[in-house]
């Protein structure tokens, strides 16, 4: 291997590693798609996991309901759609997220 090739390899590797975050970073739109438009917030992962098991989280994200209406919707899904009943702590976390991020007074 010539001296020029030996010196060029570290420079090439450095350039590749330096550019990796730019190459593999997702644009904001792709990140939104990953979460199906659920806005960032505490318990988003929980809500995504629970809701997307039966339907698209996009359906959830387009709503704008009060905490009371979200809670009634959860009861309806348990009673009429066969959703497993949530334990009280999980239900509170889900409702906290839905009210804060997808409540009726959210900015659209």
N, C-alpha and C positions, 0 to 999 in steps of 0.2 A: 504494500500500500504506500503510495507516495505521501510525502509530508503535507501536501496541499489537501489530499483527501482526509488525512488524519485530523487536520485542523477544521475542515469543512463539516465533518460529522457532528462535533459538539455544537457548532453554530446552528446547524439544521435542526438538531434535537431541541435546542433552546427555543428556536423560532416556533417549532411545532407546539411545544408545551406552553409557550406564551400566548399563542393564538387559540388554544383549545377552549378556554372559556367563551371566547367570541364565536367560535364555530358551533359549539354545542349548547350555548345558551338559548333558551326558548323565548320568543317574543311574548309580550303580555297577552296577546290574543290566544296563543297556544296554551299559556298557563291557565287562562280562563276556561278553555276547552277541557283541559285536564280535570278541572273541578266542575265542569258542566255549568259554569256561570255562578256557582256559589261564591259569594264574596268572602274574603278573608275574615276570620274572626275566631274567637275561642269556641272550640267544639265543632268547627267546620268538618274535620275529619270524621268525627262521630256521626254527624248528620249525613254526610256523604255516604258513609258505609251503610247506615241504616236505611236510607231512602233509596239509594241506587240498587239495592237488592231486589226491589220490586218494580221500580219505574225510573225514568230518567230524573236525575237531580235538576235538570233544566225545568222540569215541571214545578219543582219546589221553588226554584230561583225566580220564577215569573210571578209568584204569588206576592201578596202584600196584605197579610192578615194580622189581626190583633192577637195577642197571646191567648185570649179566650177562644177565638176561632181556630187557632192552631191546635189548641188542646182538644176542642170538639172534633176536629179533623182526625187527630190521633185516635180518639175513642171510636170514631166511625170506622177507621181502618182496622182496628182490632175487632170490633163487633161484626162488621160487614165484609171485610176483605181478607180476614184470616191472618192479619199481622200479629206477631207475638206481642203480648203486653210488655211494656217497658217497666223496669223497676223504677221506684220513685226518684232515685238519684239520676238515673239516665234520662228519664222524662224531663226532669228539671233542667239538665244540661241542654237537651234538645230544644226545649222551649226557650231557654235563655238565648241560644243562638238564633232561633227563628225570630224571636221578638226583636233582638238587637239588630240583626242583619237583614231580615226579610219581613219586618213588621209593616204595619199599614202607614207609618209615617216616615218610611225610608226615602232617601233621595234616589230617584230613578233616572 
